[in-house]
């Protein structure tokens, strides 16, 4: 493999092993903080460039091997492992239903939240405040609000303390809204007589699948983060590398693919313009990358080329369903996540690069990747790759959602009907058209019947719980009944007389 280094002393490119120069199109220059000499003056530039011999162009180098992360950039999963008070949250329990019946149909209505264990309002947890980012700061805010500023209700009576979380809030530890969520329970003093049970997040990142969706309320999903470039509070990195210098000694060792730099004249740490003689030694391994590509990629000339299923500067993140990652001409990885495209006929297909110059992708993305292999979808989309429109109104809690591309369908429980199971079902559909169903009560309203001898007059209605019974029409003229009675009496009189 042909390589070259930049001579800081002469400003020349020195080729190393150029026998196969025309057969290779990889990077060939490894310079550390090069010095460009101006006319009559020396200027130190604290940048790094690679020269691509095959392409005959320079490539700036932005990332290096060793990163100095900010204090706020922590690996949440490592912290959770070392903190026994952090527990993984479970998903909320299923809602309980009542047992009602209307004729032969059974209805299981959702019980109110006051009768749902594990949800607010709960008599066992009258002061549940949800899960907060900082428990101690939260309690201090409560003290300020209720003890210092004071709060009064509509009648003017003082409120000493109350929870303002909405009814139906799941109570920790069964309060997860996504996978890999951890929280700890704290017992903190509110005043001299009251201690509060406060739940505090052990994870510091929040996924926002709605961040690029206009006119939609923001959705934040707590999740762990890695100590890796690109994560929240990990983007402003300071890389560890030699300060700019000149007149230094350097040597390249082909057998170990290693460049060593010693001494020179330059700034001590890059923070002061004062020039001094330097005595440090630096080693640049040609094929060294950050975190050794996390074991999920190949490091070539200081750049990670991630294996399928991984992405990121150090290949530490796990791709999600619908992820497509490619590398641009500057060896930067470009990805789209939770993406889907539609072929002719409405069939779902994978996304792909449609313009290599701009690195734009085909298809549509309705979510973000959490870096652990799970898509976080922007409402109203669901599915492993956020490609399916969710069932409306959660099927009114009276059915389950059948995931079918491109739109999910509500499959209603017995006793419920409608697009989103919003209506009660009537027995036999009221034998339509003999009756109509009252979707609010689930009872039939039977249609009227006309007099068979005079269709202008109403006579009765269809009968039965499903309007399937036809009442018998039986009647005779009233004068006819009197005449028969008179004949009967006359016959008796004649029989007695004779």
C-alpha positions as CSV (number, residue, x, y, z in Angstrom):
1,X,0.0,0.0,0.0
2,X,1.6,3.3,-1.0
3,X,1.8,5.9,1.7
4,X,3.3,9.4,2.2
5,X,4.0,11.7,5.1
6,X,4.3,15.5,5.2
7,X,7.7,16.8,6.2
8,X,7.3,19.6,8.7
9,X,10.8,20.9,8.0
10,X,10.7,21.1,4.3
11,X,7.0,21.3,3.6
12,X,7.3,18.4,1.1
13,X,5.3,15.2,0.7
14,X,7.5,12.1,1.3
15,X,6.3,8.9,-0.4
16,X,6.7,5.7,1.5
17,X,6.6,2.5,-0.6
18,X,5.3,4.0,-3.9
19,X,5.9,0.9,-6.0
20,X,2.1,0.3,-6.4
21,X,1.1,3.9,-6.4
22,X,-1.3,3.6,-9.4
23,X,-3.0,0.5,-8.1
24,X,-4.2,2.0,-4.8
25,X,-6.8,4.6,-4.1
26,X,-6.7,4.7,-0.3
27,X,-5.4,7.5,1.8
28,X,-1.7,8.0,1.5
29,X,-0.8,11.0,3.8
30,X,-0.6,11.1,7.5
31,X,0.4,14.5,8.8
32,X,0.0,15.7,12.3
33,X,-0.7,19.5,12.6
34,X,1.2,20.5,9.5
35,X,3.1,23.8,9.2
36,X,2.6,26.0,6.2
37,X,5.4,28.5,5.6
38,X,4.4,31.9,4.3
39,X,6.6,34.4,2.6
40,X,8.9,35.9,5.3
41,X,6.8,34.6,8.1
42,X,5.9,31.3,9.8
43,X,2.4,30.4,10.7
44,X,1.4,27.3,12.8
45,X,-1.9,25.8,11.8
46,X,-3.5,23.3,14.2
47,X,-5.2,21.2,11.6
48,X,-4.7,17.8,10.0
49,X,-5.0,16.8,6.4
50,X,-4.8,13.6,4.4
51,X,-3.7,13.6,0.8
52,X,-5.5,11.1,-1.5
53,X,-2.9,10.2,-4.1
54,X,-5.3,8.4,-6.4
55,X,-7.9,11.2,-6.3
56,X,-5.2,14.0,-6.1
57,X,-7.0,16.0,-3.4
58,X,-6.7,16.8,0.2
59,X,-9.1,15.5,2.9
60,X,-9.5,17.3,6.2
61,X,-9.3,15.1,9.3
62,X,-11.8,16.1,12.0
63,X,-11.9,13.1,14.3
64,X,-9.0,11.3,16.0
65,X,-8.4,8.3,18.3
66,X,-8.5,9.7,21.8
67,X,-11.4,12.0,22.8
68,X,-11.7,14.2,25.9
69,X,-15.4,14.0,26.7
70,X,-17.2,16.6,28.7
71,X,-18.1,15.8,32.3
72,X,-21.7,15.6,31.3
73,X,-21.1,13.0,28.7
74,X,-21.4,9.7,30.6
75,X,-22.1,6.1,29.7
76,X,-25.5,5.5,31.4
77,X,-25.4,1.8,31.2
78,X,-22.1,1.6,33.1
79,X,-23.5,3.9,35.8
80,X,-26.6,1.8,36.1
81,X,-24.6,-1.4,36.4
82,X,-22.6,0.2,39.3
83,X,-25.7,1.7,41.1
84,X,-27.9,-1.0,42.7
85,X,-30.6,1.6,43.4
86,X,-31.3,1.9,39.7
87,X,-34.0,-0.6,38.5
88,X,-35.2,-1.3,35.0
89,X,-38.8,-0.1,34.6
90,X,-41.5,-2.4,33.5
91,X,-44.3,-1.5,31.2
92,X,-47.7,-0.6,32.8
93,X,-50.2,-3.3,33.7
94,X,-53.2,-4.0,31.5
95,X,-56.2,-2.0,32.4
96,X,-58.9,-3.8,34.3
97,X,-62.5,-4.1,33.0
98,X,-65.9,-4.4,34.5
99,X,-68.3,-7.3,33.9
100,X,-71.6,-6.0,32.5
101,X,-74.1,-7.7,30.3
102,X,-76.9,-6.6,28.1
103,X,-79.2,-9.4,27.1
104,X,-76.9,-12.1,25.6
105,X,-73.9,-9.8,25.0
106,X,-71.2,-9.1,27.6
107,X,-69.5,-5.8,27.7
108,X,-66.2,-5.2,29.5
109,X,-66.0,-1.5,30.0
110,X,-62.7,0.0,31.2
111,X,-62.8,0.8,34.9
112,X,-62.1,4.4,35.9
113,X,-58.5,5.1,36.8
114,X,-59.5,5.5,40.4
115,X,-60.2,1.7,40.3
116,X,-57.1,0.8,38.4
117,X,-54.2,-0.4,40.5
118,X,-50.8,1.0,39.5
119,X,-52.3,4.2,38.0
120,X,-53.1,7.6,39.5
121,X,-55.1,8.5,41.5
122,X,-54.1,5.7,43.8
123,X,-55.0,5.8,47.6
124,X,-51.7,4.0,48.2
125,X,-49.7,6.7,46.4
126,X,-51.6,10.0,47.0
127,X,-48.4,12.0,46.4
128,X,-47.0,10.5,43.3
129,X,-45.1,13.0,41.1
130,X,-44.0,10.9,38.2
131,X,-40.4,10.4,37.3
132,X,-38.2,13.5,37.4
133,X,-34.7,14.3,36.1
134,X,-33.3,15.5,39.4
135,X,-35.2,14.5,42.6
136,X,-33.5,16.9,45.0
137,X,-34.0,19.9,42.8
138,X,-37.6,18.8,42.3
139,X,-38.3,18.7,46.0
140,X,-36.6,22.0,46.5
141,X,-39.0,23.4,44.0
142,X,-41.9,22.0,45.9
143,X,-40.7,23.6,49.1
144,X,-40.4,26.9,47.4
145,X,-43.9,26.6,45.8
146,X,-45.9,25.4,48.9
147,X,-43.9,26.5,51.9
148,X,-42.4,29.8,50.8
149,X,-44.7,31.2,48.1
150,X,-47.8,29.4,49.3
151,X,-50.7,28.0,47.2
152,X,-54.4,28.6,47.7
153,X,-57.4,26.8,46.2
154,X,-60.5,28.4,44.7
155,X,-62.0,28.9,48.1
156,X,-59.0,30.6,49.4
157,X,-57.8,27.8,51.6
158,X,-54.1,27.1,51.7
159,X,-52.9,24.0,49.9
160,X,-50.0,22.4,51.7
161,X,-49.0,19.9,49.1
162,X,-50.6,18.1,46.2
163,X,-49.6,16.1,43.1
164,X,-50.4,17.6,39.7
165,X,-49.7,14.6,37.5
166,X,-52.8,13.8,35.4
167,X,-55.1,10.9,36.3
168,X,-54.1,7.7,34.5
169,X,-50.3,8.2,35.0
170,X,-48.6,4.9,35.4
171,X,-46.8,4.5,38.8
172,X,-43.2,3.4,38.9
173,X,-41.7,0.9,38.7
174,X,-44.4,-0.1,36.2
175,X,-44.1,3.1,34.2
176,X,-41.9,2.4,31.3
177,X,-42.6,4.2,28.0
178,X,-39.8,2.4,26.1
179,X,-37.2,-0.2,26.5
180,X,-34.0,0.1,28.6
181,X,-35.4,2.7,31.0
182,X,-33.9,2.9,34.5
183,X,-34.9,4.9,37.5
184,X,-34.2,5.0,41.2
185,X,-36.5,5.7,44.2
186,X,-35.5,8.4,46.7
187,X,-36.9,9.2,50.1
188,X,-36.5,13.0,50.5
189,X,-37.6,15.3,53.3
190,X,-40.2,17.9,52.3
191,X,-40.6,19.4,55.8
192,X,-40.1,18.4,59.4
193,X,-43.0,16.0,59.4
194,X,-43.2,14.8,55.8
195,X,-40.9,12.6,53.6
196,X,-41.7,12.2,50.0
197,X,-41.1,9.2,47.7
198,X,-39.5,10.6,44.6
199,X,-38.6,8.6,41.5
200,X,-35.6,9.9,39.5
201,X,-34.3,8.9,36.1
202,X,-31.0,7.0,36.0
203,X,-30.8,7.6,32.2
204,X,-29.8,11.1,30.9
205,X,-30.7,11.0,27.2
206,X,-34.1,11.7,25.7
207,X,-35.1,10.6,22.2
208,X,-37.3,13.1,20.3
209,X,-38.9,11.4,17.3
210,X,-40.9,14.5,16.6
211,X,-37.9,16.8,16.3
212,X,-38.3,17.3,12.6
213,X,-42.1,17.2,12.5
214,X,-43.7,20.6,12.2
215,X,-46.9,21.5,14.1
216,X,-46.7,18.5,16.4
217,X,-46.3,18.4,20.2
218,X,-42.9,17.3,21.2
219,X,-42.5,13.7,22.3
220,X,-39.6,12.9,24.6
221,X,-38.6,9.3,25.4
222,X,-36.0,8.8,28.2
223,X,-33.3,6.3,27.2
224,X,-29.7,5.5,28.1
225,X,-26.8,7.1,26.2
226,X,-23.3,6.0,25.4
227,X,-20.1,7.9,25.9
228,X,-19.6,8.2,22.2
229,X,-19.6,11.0,19.6
230,X,-23.0,12.2,18.4
231,X,-24.9,11.6,21.6
232,X,-26.5,14.3,23.7
233,X,-23.9,16.3,25.6
234,X,-21.1,14.3,23.8
235,X,-21.0,16.4,20.6
236,X,-18.5,19.1,21.7
237,X,-15.4,17.0,21.9
238,X,-11.8,17.9,22.5
239,X,-9.5,15.5,20.8
240,X,-6.1,14.6,22.2
241,X,-3.4,15.2,19.6
242,X,-0.1,17.1,19.3
243,X,-0.1,20.9,19.3
244,X,1.0,22.7,16.2
245,X,4.8,22.8,15.9
246,X,7.8,23.1,13.5
247,X,11.5,22.0,13.5
248,X,10.6,18.7,15.0
249,X,11.9,15.2,14.3
250,X,9.7,12.5,12.8
251,X,10.2,9.0,11.6
252,X,7.8,6.5,9.9
253,X,8.2,2.8,10.8
254,X,6.7,0.8,7.9
255,X,6.8,-2.6,9.8
256,X,4.4,-1.2,12.5
257,X,2.7,1.4,10.3
258,X,3.6,4.0,12.9
259,X,4.6,7.6,12.7
260,X,6.6,9.1,15.7
261,X,7.1,12.8,16.3
262,X,9.4,14.3,18.8
263,X,10.0,17.8,20.1
264,X,10.1,20.9,17.9
265,X,9.1,24.5,18.4
266,X,5.5,25.5,19.0
267,X,2.7,26.2,21.5
268,X,2.8,24.1,24.6
269,X,-0.9,23.1,24.8
270,X,-2.5,25.1,22.1
271,X,-4.1,27.5,24.5
272,X,-1.3,30.0,24.7
273,X,0.3,31.9,21.8
274,X,3.7,31.6,23.5
275,X,6.2,29.6,21.5
276,X,8.7,27.4,23.3
277,X,10.9,24.3,22.7
278,X,8.8,21.1,23.1
279,X,10.1,17.9,24.5
280,X,7.1,15.6,24.1
281,X,6.9,12.4,22.0
282,X,3.8,11.5,20.0
283,X,2.9,8.2,18.2
284,X,0.4,8.0,15.4
285,X,-0.7,4.5,14.5
286,X,-1.9,4.6,10.9
287,X,-4.7,2.1,11.4
288,X,-5.9,3.2,14.8
289,X,-9.4,4.4,15.3
290,X,-11.5,5.5,18.2
291,X,-12.5,2.6,20.5
292,X,-11.0,0.3,17.8
293,X,-14.3,0.7,16.0
294,X,-15.9,-0.9,19.0
295,X,-15.2,-4.3,17.5
296,X,-17.9,-3.7,14.9
297,X,-15.9,-2.4,11.9
298,X,-12.6,-2.2,10.1
299,X,-10.2,0.7,10.8
300,X,-8.5,1.9,7.6
301,X,-6.2,4.9,7.6
302,X,-7.8,6.3,10.8
303,X,-11.4,5.9,9.6
304,X,-13.9,3.3,10.7
305,X,-15.8,1.3,8.1
306,X,-18.7,-0.1,10.1
307,X,-20.0,-3.7,9.7
308,X,-23.6,-4.0,8.6
309,X,-25.9,-3.4,11.6
310,X,-23.7,-0.7,13.2
311,X,-23.1,3.0,12.7
312,X,-21.4,6.0,14.3
313,X,-17.9,7.4,14.3
314,X,-16.7,4.4,16.3
315,X,-19.4,1.9,15.1
316,X,-20.8,1.7,18.7
317,X,-24.4,2.2,17.8
318,X,-26.8,-0.6,16.7
319,X,-28.8,0.2,13.6
320,X,-32.6,-0.1,13.6
321,X,-35.2,-1.6,11.2
322,X,-35.2,0.6,8.1
323,X,-31.7,1.9,8.7
324,X,-29.5,2.5,5.6
325,X,-25.9,3.8,6.0
326,X,-23.4,4.7,3.2
327,X,-20.1,6.5,3.1
328,X,-19.6,9.7,1.1
329,X,-16.5,10.8,-0.8
330,X,-15.0,12.2,2.3
331,X,-15.3,8.9,4.2
332,X,-18.1,10.3,6.4
333,X,-20.9,8.0,7.2
334,X,-24.4,9.1,6.2
335,X,-27.4,7.3,7.6
336,X,-31.2,7.3,7.4
337,X,-33.1,5.4,10.1
338,X,-36.5,3.9,10.5
339,X,-37.1,4.5,6.8
340,X,-39.4,2.8,4.3
341,X,-40.2,3.2,0.6
342,X,-43.2,2.1,-1.4
343,X,-43.0,0.3,-4.8
344,X,-45.6,0.1,-7.5
345,X,-48.7,-1.6,-6.1
346,X,-48.2,-0.4,-2.6
347,X,-45.5,-2.9,-1.6
348,X,-43.1,-1.8,1.1
349,X,-39.4,-1.8,0.1
350,X,-36.1,-0.7,1.6
351,X,-34.8,2.9,1.2
352,X,-31.6,3.6,-0.8
353,X,-29.4,6.4,-1.8
354,X,-31.0,8.3,-4.7
355,X,-28.4,11.0,-5.1
356,X,-24.8,10.3,-4.3
357,X,-23.7,13.9,-4.7
358,X,-26.0,15.1,-2.0
359,X,-26.3,11.8,-0.1
360,X,-30.1,12.0,-0.1
361,X,-32.1,8.9,0.4
362,X,-35.4,7.7,-1.1
363,X,-38.4,6.9,1.0
364,X,-39.8,8.3,4.2
365,X,-38.6,8.2,7.7
366,X,-41.2,8.6,10.5
367,X,-39.0,8.0,13.5
368,X,-35.4,8.0,14.9
369,X,-33.1,5.2,16.0
370,X,-32.2,5.0,19.7
371,X,-28.8,3.6,19.0
372,X,-29.7,0.3,20.6
373,X,-31.7,-1.2,17.7
374,X,-35.1,0.2,18.4
375,X,-37.0,2.8,16.4
376,X,-38.8,5.6,18.3
377,X,-41.8,6.6,16.1
378,X,-43.4,10.0,15.7
379,X,-47.1,9.8,16.3
380,X,-49.3,8.5,14.6
381,X,-46.8,5.9,13.3
382,X,-46.0,2.6,14.8
383,X,-44.2,-0.6,13.8
384,X,-40.7,-1.8,14.1
385,X,-39.7,0.7,11.3
386,X,-42.4,3.3,11.9
387,X,-44.0,2.5,8.6
388,X,-47.6,1.8,9.8
389,X,-50.3,4.4,10.6
390,X,-51.5,3.7,14.2
391,X,-55.1,2.6,15.0
392,X,-57.2,5.7,15.8
393,X,-58.0,6.4,19.5
394,X,-56.2,3.3,20.6
395,X,-59.2,1.3,19.5
396,X,-61.1,3.0,22.3
397,X,-59.5,0.4,24.6
398,X,-62.2,-2.0,23.3
399,X,-60.0,-4.0,20.9
400,X,-56.5,-4.6,19.7
401,X,-54.6,-3.1,16.9
402,X,-53.7,-5.4,14.0
403,X,-50.4,-4.1,12.4
404,X,-51.0,-4.1,8.6
405,X,-49.0,-1.9,6.2
406,X,-49.7,0.9,5.4
407,X,-52.6,1.3,7.9
408,X,-53.4,-0.7,11.0
409,X,-56.9,-1.9,11.8
410,X,-58.8,-2.2,15.0
411,X,-60.0,-5.7,15.8
412,X,-62.8,-5.2,18.3
413,X,-63.6,-7.3,21.3
414,X,-66.9,-9.1,21.5
415,X,-69.7,-6.6,22.1
416,X,-68.0,-3.6,20.3
417,X,-68.1,-2.4,16.7
418,X,-66.9,0.6,14.7
419,X,-63.8,1.9,13.0
420,X,-62.1,2.2,16.3
421,X,-64.4,0.0,18.4
422,X,-66.2,3.1,19.7
423,X,-69.7,1.6,19.5
424,X,-71.5,-1.1,21.5
425,X,-72.8,-4.0,19.5
426,X,-76.5,-5.0,19.5
427,X,-77.7,-8.5,19.4
428,X,-78.0,-9.8,15.8
429,X,-77.7,-6.2,14.7
430,X,-81.4,-5.8,15.7
431,X,-82.5,-8.1,12.8
432,X,-82.1,-5.1,10.6
433,X,-84.3,-3.5,9.2
434,X,-86.6,-4.7,12.0
435,X,-84.8,-2.3,14.3
436,X,-81.8,0.0,14.8
437,X,-79.0,-0.3,17.3
438,X,-78.4,2.3,20.0
439,X,-74.6,2.3,20.0
440,X,-74.5,4.1,23.3
441,X,-76.5,1.5,25.2
442,X,-76.1,-1.5,23.0
443,X,-79.9,-2.0,23.0
444,X,-82.2,-2.4,20.1
445,X,-84.8,0.2,19.2
446,X,-87.4,-1.9,17.3
447,X,-89.2,-0.5,14.3
448,X,-93.0,0.1,14.2
449,X,-95.5,-2.3,12.5
450,X,-98.4,-1.2,10.4
451,X,-102.0,-2.4,10.8
452,X,-102.4,-5.1,8.1
453,X,-106.0,-3.9,7.5
454,X,-105.1,-0.2,7.4
455,X,-101.5,0.6,6.5
456,X,-102.0,4.2,7.4
457,X,-102.1,3.3,11.1
458,X,-99.4,2.1,13.4
459,X,-100.3,-1.0,15.3
460,X,-97.3,-2.3,17.3
461,X,-93.5,-2.8,17.1
462,X,-91.2,-5.8,16.4
463,X,-90.6,-7.6,19.7
464,X,-87.7,-9.3,21.5
465,X,-84.2,-8.2,22.4
466,X,-83.1,-8.4,18.8
467,X,-86.5,-7.2,17.2
468,X,-87.0,-10.6,15.6
469,X,-90.4,-11.5,17.0
470,X,-93.6,-10.6,15.1
471,X,-96.6,-10.2,17.3
472,X,-99.9,-11.9,16.3
473,X,-102.6,-9.7,14.8
474,X,-106.0,-11.0,15.9
475,X,-109.2,-9.0,16.1
476,X,-113.0,-8.9,15.1
477,X,-115.6,-6.2,14.9
478,X,-117.2,-5.4,18.2
479,X,-120.8,-5.6,16.9
480,X,-120.2,-9.1,15.6
481,X,-119.3,-10.2,19.1
482,X,-122.6,-8.7,20.5
483,X,-124.6,-10.4,17.8
484,X,-123.1,-13.8,18.6
485,X,-123.8,-13.3,22.3
486,X,-127.5,-12.5,21.6
487,X,-127.8,-15.6,19.4
488,X,-126.4,-17.7,22.2
489,X,-128.8,-16.3,24.8
490,X,-131.7,-16.8,22.5
491,X,-130.8,-20.4,22.0
492,X,-130.7,-21.0,25.7
493,X,-134.2,-19.3,26.2
494,X,-135.7,-21.5,23.5
495,X,-134.2,-24.6,24.9
496,X,-135.6,-23.9,28.4
497,X,-139.1,-23.0,27.1
498,X,-139.6,-26.0,24.9
